[in-house]
Amino acid sequence: MKFLNKSLILIALFWQCCLVKAQIKLPALVSDNMVLQQNSKVNLWGWASPNEKISIRVGWQKEAIETKADEKGNWKVATQTPKASQKTYEITLTASNKITLHNVLIGEVWICSGQSNMFFPVGKQPGTWKNGVVNYEEELQKATFPSIRLFTVNTVASDKPLNDVQGNWQECNPTSVANFSAVGYFFGKELYQDLKVPIGLISSSWGGTKAEAWTAEKVLTENKELLPILEENASKEKKYYSDLETYYVNLKNATGNELKKPKRDQENKYPYVLYNGMLHPLTNFTIKGAIWYQGESNAETAFRYQTLFSAMVASWRTEWNQGVFPFYYVQIAPHKGQNPEIREAQLRSLQTIPNSGMVVTTDVGDANDIHPRNKQTVGYRLGLWARAKTYNESKLVFSGPLYKEMKIQKQQIQLFFDHADSGLKKEGKEVKEFEIAGDDRVFYPATAKIKGNSVMVSSDKVKKPVAVRFAWKKVPEPNLFNAENLPASPFRTDNWETSKE
């Protein structure tokens, strides 16, 4: 695979020329308008001539930082940032040339990553799948927040880890946010309005991509459960080149019959190429945490998604070297092309990914559009997790009901939930989407009644119930919420084999 595009090659050549001329060079992330993480040892890094001395002055301290490039021209320093404020700073770097960074803020920095539902922008782009969020014109009109800064990573797939990306920091305004991740923006807006500090959002996402594309190669090669991903990819590549060779042989001997050239997967479909091109270059940049919206492209292999997803998050934390930073993600919304197994894998990942949280979206999906437009609710709910768990708003209810345990009560099953301390409620006359089964493993629609913070489930067709499922279908329409209007996650109490296992 060779995915390094021409623009990156030109950039690499430009850097080489700069180094020959002894010019200090900074990565795209370290630039005007950036936000640096408050109260942290943040990294500043770049390139220069081998062994070149560099002096750095940051606006929040008197003493200059002195460093020297190594024999390959690489350099990196760490500097302690102050508490967040609305004050802007300059950073000046001096070597054989001088660079001054302007309009730098200190605040909270978050990575926003995933596939198309994270990429989905606030504004509408006619003629594309990007239809804009609900009431996008109104949202854009009120989107002037100079202290929210946006950085969109240009899409790049690479066989090898890169050391830089293309993109630039922008102040949040109606023009810049129109093309920025809607989920990222509404998450950041929620934090900004609550914390009253600058927010830096780095969107690194690409539609139609699988989690393995965002995972480091080393993680895939060292985990026996994930090796089949690489083996399947290698087999697919081998078949493609074999078919391509046959195509050219047949083309040479063609007698007028139309020949179809074999199609190769798009460059973003391959394992680890997006980690290399769009995440690895970011790992020097100090962050607070990450949000993630992905899973649709892994639905057909949901049986291994929990393992893959957990390994991916662990690898990000290893590469950033910032400990177990917060990681909040979105359970995929109902759609006719999805399945309940992928939502279950995401639910179970809460137990295998420490310091994580999951937003449920069963009430804001679209059966006919895999890109539901209500991104405001998704960003808001991600913000609830961050406010409660990262920023310690201890009294804030941040999750909908999550299944905890069950008790068989004669012909009924009583279900208990976490995050339902204030009780449960339904929207509509009856609680919907519950099914119940006996030892024969045949599920029947069930009657469900709320009892405080539990639900009693039964069916006249099941005399001795042993299992319950809730919202276990491609496009469920559940109506169970906690008192704070957050929806319950789909779940099942059984562990019987399903079609995706």
N, C-alpha and C positions, 0 to 999 in steps of 0.2 A: 504494500500500500504506500502510495506517495501522495500525501495530501497537502504538502507545503505549497501554498499558492504563490503566484508571481509577486503579489504585493509584499508578502513576507520576505521573499528572497531579496527584493529590492531594498527593504528596510534593513535586512542583515548586511547587505553591501554598503549601505549608507553608514551604518554603525562602524564598519571596518574603516571606512574613509575617515570618520570622525576620530577614531582611535589613533590612526596614523598621524593626524594633526594634533594629537594630544588634547582633544576636546572632551570635557566631562559630559556624560550623557545620562539622562534620567529615564526611568520607565514611565509609561503612560499614566499609571496610577499616581505617581508622585509628581503632581502638577498643580497649576493654578486651580483654585476653587475647591480643592479637596477638603475632606473632613478627616481628622485624625482621632483615634480613639482616646477618650479622656482618661486621666489617671492611670496611664499605662506606659510601659516601655515600648514605644513604637519604633518600627524600623524605617530608616531611610537608606536607599541603596541605589546603585547604578554602575556605570562603567567609566573607565578613564584609561590613560596610558598605563602600562605596567609600572608598578611601584610609584605612581604619581601621588603626591601629597594633596590632600583635600581639606579645606577648612569650611566648616558649616556653622552658620549662626541662625538660631531659631528665635523667633520674636518673644518667647516667653521665658528666656533665661539670658543672663548676661554673658556667661562664659561661652567661648566658641568650642565646637567639637572638632577635634583633629583626628584625621584618619589617613590611611594610605592604601591605595589599590594593591591587590596582590599581583603575582607575576603574570596573570592572565588579564589583568585590568579590571577585575571585579572588586567592588567594595560595598560594605554594609556597616551601618552604625545603628545603635539604639539610643533613643533619647526619651526622657521622662516627660510626659505631657501633664499639664495642669488640669484642674476641674473644668468642666464644660462651661462655656459662656457664649454670648453673642459677639464677643470681640473677635475681630479678624487679625490675622498675623501674616508676617512675611517670613520666608526662609531663604537665606542667601548661601549659595555654595560657590566656593572660590577655589580654582586650581589654575591651570594655564588659561582658562576662560572663566567667566562668571555667569551664574544663573540665579535669578531671583524669582521665587514663587510668591504669588500674590493671592490675597483674599482667602487665606487658609483658616478653617474653623476647627475647633476642638469639640467633639461631641460623641455620638454613638454611631458605630459603623456596622452594617449588616450586609451579608451576601444574600442575593435572591437568585435561586437557580432552579432548573428543571426543564420541562419541555414546553409545548405551546401555550398551555394555560398559565404558565409563569411569564412567557414571552408576550402574551396577549397585551397590547398597548391600551392606554386610556382612550385615545382618540380613534376615530373611524378612518380606515383607509379604503376608499371605494374600489370595488373590483377585486378585493381580496377577502380572505376569511376573517380579517381583522375588522369586525363590525362595530368596535367601540363598546365601552361599558354602557350599562343602563344610564340614561340621561347624560351621555358623555359631553354634550355641549355645555350643559350647566356645570358639570364637574370641571371642565377646562376653564371656564370663566372664573372660577373661584380657586384656581390652583397656583396662586402666587405665594410662594413660601421661600424667600431668599436663603433661609437657614436650612432648608432641605436640599441636599446636593445629590445629583444623579450621575451615575457612570454606567453606560451600557457597553459591555464587551462585544466587539465585533465577532461574528461567528467564524471560527477557524477549527478545522480538524487536523490533527498532526500525529504522525507515527511516533515522534519523539517529543519529550517535554520541551516546551518553549520557555523563553525567559522574559517575554513581554507580550502584551496584547495591543490591539488598536482600540482607541476610544478616548474620551475626554470628560472631565467633570463639568457639569453644568448646574447653574442655579435652577431650582424648580420654578417654572412659570408655565403659562398655558401652551407655549410653543414647545418647550423641552419635554414636558410631561406627556404631550400628545403621543409621542413615540416610545414612551418608557413603560416598563412592566406595570400593569394596573394593580396586580396583587401586591407587588413591591411598593408601589406608591401609596396605596391605601393602608398598608401596614406601617410604612414610615410616617404617614400623616397621623395615624393613631398614636404612635409613640411621641411625635413632636408635640401634639396638642396636649398630651398627658404629662410628659417629662419637661417640656419647655426648654429643651436643649437642641443644638444642631443635630441633624440626622444625615448620615452618609449612606447611600444605597448603591450597591454594586450589582447590577443585573447581568448574570452570565447564564443565558438559557438559549435553547434551540428546539424548535418544534419537531415532533415525530421521533424523539430520541429515547433510547433505553438507558436504564440506570448503569448498565455496564460500560456505556460510552463515557460516563462521568466518573468512572472508577479507575484508580491507578493500576497499571499492568501488573505490578508486583503482587497486588492483592488477589488478582484473578489467578495468577500462576501458583500462588502458595496455598490456596484454599481448595482442597479436593472437591468440595461440593460445587465449586464454581468453575472448575476446569472444563466441564462440558461446554461452557459458553465459548471458550477459546477453541475447543475441538470442533464445535459446530461451525464456527466462523471459518476455521481453516478448511473444513470440508466444502463449505460454500464457495470459498475462494478458488479451491482446486477445481471444482466443477465449472465455475465461471471461465477460468482460463482454458479448460479443456473444450468447453462449448465455443469459446472464441476462436480457438485454433481450428476447430471443425468448420466454423463459419467462414473463415478466410480460405480454407481449402475448397469448400463448396462454392465460394464466390469466384474463385479462380476458374472453376469448372462449370460455372453457371451457364444454363442454356435458355435464359430468359425468365425462368421462374423467380418469383419474388422471394428474397431471403430476409429473414428477420435477425438482426444482430442481437446477440445475447445482452440482456440488461444486467448491469452490476448495481448493487445497492448504493444508495447515496453515501457520500463520504462520512456523514454524521452517524451512520448506522453501525459502525464498527466499534468493538470494545476498546476502551481507554483513550480513544482519539480526542475526545472533548475534554477529558481530564488534562491531557497533555497540552492542548491548545488554548483552553479557556479557563482552567482552574489553577494548574501548576504555576503559571506566571503571577497569580494573585497571592500565593501563599506567604510571601514576605510581608504583605500588608496586614497590619494588626487589626483585628475585627472583634466585635462583641459576640456575634453569633451568625446563624444562617437560617433562612427559610427555604422551603422546597415544595414544589408542586409538580409531581411527575407520577407515572405509574400506568397510564393508559397504554403505552407501547410495550409494557411488560405483562399485560393482562393474560396473554396466552401461556405464559410460563410463570403463573402466579405461585406455583408450588415451591419455587426457589427464590421468590422475591424477598422474603423476610431475611434470608441468609445474605443475599446480595446487597440489599439495602443497608443492613446492619454493618456489613463489611465496608461498604462505601463510606458511610458516615465515620466509622472508626479510622479509615485511611485519611479522610480530610483532617480529622483532628490530629492525627500523627504528623501530617505534612505541615499544618499550620503551627504545630508545636506550641499551642496555647491551652493545653489541657482539654477537659471535656466541656467545650463551649456549647452554649444552647443551640439546639437544632429542632426547629418547629416545622411541621409539614402538613400537607393537605391530603385528606382521604379523597380519592377521586369521586366526582359527582356522578349521579345516575345518567346512563346513556345506553342506548340500545346496542352499542357495540362493546360494552364492558361486561364484567361478570362479578359476582359477589366474592369470589376467591381472592381477587386482588385487594379488595377492601379489607378482607379478613387478614391478609398478610400485613397490610399497613397497620391494622389495629394491634396485631400481635407484636409488631415491631416496637410498640411502647414498652414492652417488657425486655427487649434485647438491646435497645438503644438508650443508654442512660442520658439524663438531662434532655429529654425530648418531649414533644407534645404534638398532638394531632387534632386538626380541625375537621369536623364533620360537615359535609355539604349536601346531604340528602334532600334538603329543603330548597336548595338554590341551583339544582341541575336543570338540564334540558335534554329530554329523551331524544330529540332529533338533531341536536347541535352539541358536538363534543366540546365546544368552547362556550359554555354558558356566560352570559354577559354580566351577571351580578357578581362582579369582583369586589365591590365595596364590602359586602358581608364577609367574604373570605379574608380580605386584608384586616378587617376589624377583628375577626375571631383569632387570627394569628397574633394580632396585637394584644388581645386579652391574655394569651399564654405568656407572652414576653413580659407584660406588665406584672402579672402575678408571680411568675417563676423566676424571671431574670431581674426584675426591678422591685421585687418583694412587696407587692401590694397584697398583703396576706388575706384581706377580707374579700377580695375580688373572686367571683365565680368565673372560671376561665374555660371550663369544659362542659359539654353536654353529658348526659348519663352514659356511663360505660358499664357493661355487664360485669358483675362481680361473682355471683354464685346463685345456685338454685336449690330449692327444697321441694321434694315431691310430697304433696298433701292429698293423699288418696287419689282422686281422679283429676287433680289439678297440679300444676307446677307453679310455685311461687318464685319469682325472679327478683334478685336484689341488685342494686346499682351503686357504683361510686358516683360522686358529683350530683347527688340528688338529695342532699341534706334538707333542703327546703321543700321537698316533695316533687312529685311528677305531675304533669298535666297533658291533656290531649287537645288537639285542634280539630274540632268537629264532634260529631255525636258519639262515634265509637273509636276505640283504639285499633288502628289498622296494622296489617303486615305481619301478624304473628301466626306461626304454624306450629303444630305439635305432632309428635309421633310416638308410637310404642316400639316394642322390640322388633316389629316387622319393618321398621325404618321407612314407613310410608307416612308422609307428612300431609296433614289436613289443615285447612284454614281454621284458626282458633278464635274463640271468644277471649278477649283480654280486658281485664278491669284493673284500674289503678287502686292500690291500697297503700296510701302514704307514699313512701319512697320505694315501693315494690309493685310488681304487676302479677296478678293471678291469671293464669292461662289454662284453658280447657277446651275440650271438644267432645260432643256426644259420640263421635266416631272412634275415640281413643279412650278405652276404659282404664288402661294401665300405662300412663304416659311415662316416657323416659327422656325425652329430648324436646327442645324448643328451638325454633329459628325465627329471627326477626329481620325483616327487610332483605331476605335472602333471594334476590333476583337482580336481573340487569337494571331494570328501571323500577325500583321500589318507590312507593309514595307513603312513607311512614308519617305519623303525626304525633309521635311521643317526644315530649320535651321536658326539661326540668323547669322549675319555677322562674328561672332567669331567661327562658326562651331559647335555650341552646338545645339542638336536636340530639337524640340518642344515636349512637353508632349502631349500624347493622352488626349482628353477631349470630353465633349458633352455640348451643351448649354441647353438641356432639362432636366427635372427631372422626366420623365416618368418611370414607373415601368419596371424593367428588370427581367431577369430570376433568378438573384441572390438576389432578394429583397423580 
